[in-house]
């Protein structure tokens, strides 16, 4: 489907529809913003980021969540935000805030992708297009869960790809929420342990990373139909 596809049923129409024009303009804007962010914006180091967020006092929770959600919209890795959450707020509060921030950013990116349209977003994804089309086209909860829980998989292409490829919103939202928990807790725990090493935090960190590995294997097997039980929160699990 060309980027300037017409939504009109009139075969005599010679020009692109206004929807296609708006999507093209949106595509150009998003590409320019992404390129600028990728080459010009870098998050400060951990100590500087911590100092900036702490300077907001009682508002630091909201500021942290807002910054996390904004970062999740871009190609900038969210890892540093999760580590900062652990340093600033400890494992429990830091994990909760990181999960909220990452999910809000994911939902916002999903909504942007739905507005821009499939071909526009897939063009934006570049070299990741083929992988996401293979994994997410006509897919649902299991595919999003697997991609979200896998270590090293960036958030932003999954968010935009799911919106562009028509993954149902409810399945995307639930899968993103559940799958983000072990990954966020594992990263937040690393930050908390670095700030104040303790046996309890160390155990939580090991357990969280073990959960990430276990869920990655489980998600892969469930998606391929070889797991003995469906993923938690998936439609198949609710049917049991």
Secondary structure, DSSP 8 states (H G I E B T S, - for coil): --TT----S-TT--S--HHHHHHHHHHHHHHHHHHHHHHH-----HHHHHHHHHTTGGGHHHHHHHHHHHHHTSSS-SHHHHHHHHHHHHHHHHHHHHHHHHHHHHHHHHHHHHHH-HHHHHHHHGGGHHHHHHHHTT--HHHHHHHHHSTT--HHHHHHHHHHTT--HHHHHHHHHHHHHHHHHHHHHHHHHHHS--HHHHHHHHHHHHHHHHHHHHHHHHHTT--SS--TTSHHHHH-
